[in-house]
Amino acid sequence: MPGRLACRVCLLLVIALQPARSGLWPGIGALLSDKIEYTIAVTNSQGRPIDGATIWLLGDDESRQDLKADDLERLVRRYSADADFVFANSLQFGLIVLRTDQAGVARVTFDESDIGELPSLSNHFAAIKRGYEPVLRSDVAKVDSRRKLTFVLKTSAIAKTEPLLEELDHLRALAERQVEEGAKEQTASALTQIGSRLRAIASALEAKGDADGAAAVYYNLAYLPSVEMAKDESGNSVVRGYSRGFDERSPHRIADRARAWELNQSHPWLDFQRMRARLAAQGLMTFLGNKNSEVRRSFIDQTELFIREHGERMWPDVFTQLWRAYNAEGDFTAGCSALQRFHTFAPSQFDSQGWWNLLGMYIADVELHGGVAAGCTLTGGKGD
């Protein structure tokens, strides 16, 4: 499935601490004997299929088996309102994001690279759809099994629906399937048409005064699969390839995300992303020496304000650069505190070894800045 982490530092952490699950790509491993296949159906209370529902999946793989139903419940409780902005791995390392088709069905396959020598996988699922109450369910699947799960969603008494955003849900799922099923002759045409329609939807929502709805569409345009064009020797436009996820080198993805940030009214995480990107352009990522100290101090002050004002609405990544910024300013006690708060706030981000590795990164960073990290520990929760 598509998805990128919210920042470059997060990407480094994922590479160092959390191997990705190949189950992110539905259908992988279909020719292997050691596999687990899931078919997930989502319906309303009348049994009608729900098109464009989102499935969050969190669970076991060969490298980690400590994730529990409570870990996914916490993500749903805090962030289901942000579901339009959540892609694979962006919210929780190892989180798989699926979308149902017009038949209300999503599929995912785990192969031997996920399973390893495990006899079974324990997985936790959440079905999320605008206008409905989320539903969570856990399942244990043995190797070489085909599982079918059905989620029945009840209409939310408070959530509003908007036909144009229902169309976003449909087109988002359709765009992701275009790439998952492999590039075909009609893929470029289909993705181009989807992109054009999404831009029309965004414009219509802006015209109606639905800034948040338009922000959701633009944000998805920045992350969904799209056609990348180039010029041939004769100056004609040709398909260079297909991309998915945010790309700092893509002008149209940068512009779409910036427009989403500008329009956003109700999602504090997007405001934080915008602030961080602005300061990154001013040198925030320089963590050595006195250079850019003013930028780092501004980042620290504004990040702490976001945390105080928005609490659990902030995504776990809010802490990723905070401890490094404190260390770069020589405030190693505050750096340790930021790391400890990260651990308390999002204990399921890593297993025990992963948190131990991150603590080692903190200690090395303190020493790099000429400090002493003695006394900084992580206790309680999953970091023990």
JODA-V926043 format. One record per run of one state. SS is the DSSP state (A for helix, B for strand, O for the rest). FROM is the first residue (numbers start at 1). TO is the last residue. If there is no record, write none. Layout:
BEGIN
ss=SS from=FROM to=TO
ss=SS from=FROM to=TO
END
This chain:
BEGIN
ss=O from=1 to=7
ss=A from=8 to=17
ss=O from=18 to=21
ss=A from=22 to=24
ss=O from=25 to=35
ss=B from=36 to=44
ss=O from=45 to=48
ss=B from=49 to=49
ss=O from=50 to=53
ss=B from=54 to=59
ss=O from=60 to=60
ss=B from=61 to=61
ss=O from=62 to=63
ss=B from=64 to=64
ss=O from=65 to=68
ss=A from=69 to=85
ss=O from=86 to=95
ss=B from=96 to=99
ss=O from=100 to=104
ss=B from=105 to=110
ss=O from=111 to=111
ss=A from=112 to=115
ss=O from=116 to=119
ss=B from=120 to=128
ss=O from=129 to=131
ss=B from=132 to=132
ss=O from=133 to=134
ss=B from=135 to=142
ss=O from=143 to=144
ss=B from=145 to=153
ss=O from=154 to=154
ss=B from=155 to=155
ss=O from=156 to=162
ss=A from=163 to=180
ss=O from=181 to=186
ss=A from=187 to=207
ss=O from=208 to=210
ss=A from=211 to=223
ss=O from=224 to=225
ss=B from=226 to=231
ss=O from=232 to=236
ss=B from=237 to=243
ss=O from=244 to=250
ss=A from=251 to=263
ss=O from=264 to=267
ss=A from=268 to=280
ss=O from=281 to=292
ss=A from=293 to=313
ss=O from=314 to=315
ss=A from=316 to=319
ss=O from=320 to=321
ss=A from=322 to=328
ss=O from=329 to=331
ss=A from=332 to=345
ss=O from=346 to=346
ss=A from=347 to=349
ss=O from=350 to=351
ss=A from=352 to=368
ss=O from=369 to=380
ss=A from=381 to=383
ss=O from=384 to=384
END
